[in-house]
Each structure stands twice: as C-alpha cells, then as structure tokens.
C-alpha cells in the first residue's frame, strides 16, 4: 500500500469508527452508567472484534457469504434481535452503578463477539477490504488494514466512553438518568433502520452489498 492509500484508509477508519452507531451508543451509555475505567474492556473488545472481522473478510469469509447469501440474512436478523435485547437492558438500567451496586458493563469477549451481529461492523469490514485491499496486493495488506483499524478505532471508542463518563455528574438524579438510558436505548434501536429497511433489500447478494458498503457506512445515522 502506498502512503497515500494508508492515509485514505485511516481517514475511512476514523470516519466509520467515530460516527454514531451501535458500538458508540453502547459505549456512551456504559461510560455514563459505569465510568470509563470499567468500560475499558468493552473498548478493547470492540477493537479486537473489528480487527478480526477485517481479517476474516480479507481472507475469504466474503466468498462464503457469496456462495450462501442466506447466512448473511440470518446474521442480519439475529443481530437485530440481539440489539433489541441490549436496548431493553440499557433502557431498564436502574442507575449509575459502582462496583458494589451489582451492575456490570459489557466484558471484553462479549464486546468482541458483538461485532459479528453488529450491522455497522459488517459494513465497515466489507468496506475496508473491498475498497482498500486491491487484488494481488499481497498477504500483508489485510493484516495491515486490520491493525490500522484497531489503532484508529480504539481512541474513537475511548472518546465516546469518556464523553459518557463526563455526563455522570449531570445524571445524579434517578429521573434524569432514566431519561438518558431510555434515550440511548431508542438510539440503539434506531441504528437498526439502515440495515433492516433502508440499506439494501433482503435479496441483495453480499458481493453487491460490499460494493455499496462505503457510502452505507458514511451515511450511517445510528
């Protein structure tokens, strides 16, 4: 990859990882409810999960979805169901939680695994590979893209969690915190719309989805 292409990809990674979406809505809520320190494993899990997803896409997973499009459809709707459950958990959270209060933020492995049912993560990984990994570019291109994605994405995730932590002092009253959590839950549900209804038809093959993934990501309003 040329330096110009690397810079372009880092800008792509910054724009996709830093804009609103399921991960960042959850990090914002976690930072507000649990604080930044308890959200660090969540941040690291997202970073690893996205990096592994880019690797998988670059080394052949996209071909599997091309051969069996129904797998992508199953993942899409399973992810939507899981995100609705997460939205319910956020919306019904009882209050700002200290360790002794019994609340628990999303852990490292759960956050990493969540990327495989996160529609925006799929679009990000597909866009990264199909746009910035030219055919015949060598076996090191995809790992480089995955590493850069993790390098750029982790600070973006940390910023959202930090913003949530900064809101904690304004959420000390139960009614205000409840309103905040319900708002975060609604935004998480809203982030499903582009994938389920606005992004592509259920019969669109993954190869066509990959070609459209770049504008889909930049136009995300989750």
Buried (B, 14 or more C-beta within 10 A) or exposed (E): BEEEBBEBBBEBBBBBBBBBBBBBBBBBBBBBBBBBEBBBBBBBBBBBBBBBBBBBBBEEBBEEBBEEBEEBBEBBEEBBEBBBEBBEBBBEBEBBBEEEEEBEBBEBEBBBBBBBBBBBBBBBBBBBBBBBBEEEBEEEBBBBBBEBBBEBBBBBBBBBBBBBBEBBEEBEEEEEBBEBBBBBBBBBBBBBBBBBEEBBEEEBEBBBBBBBBBEBBEEBEB
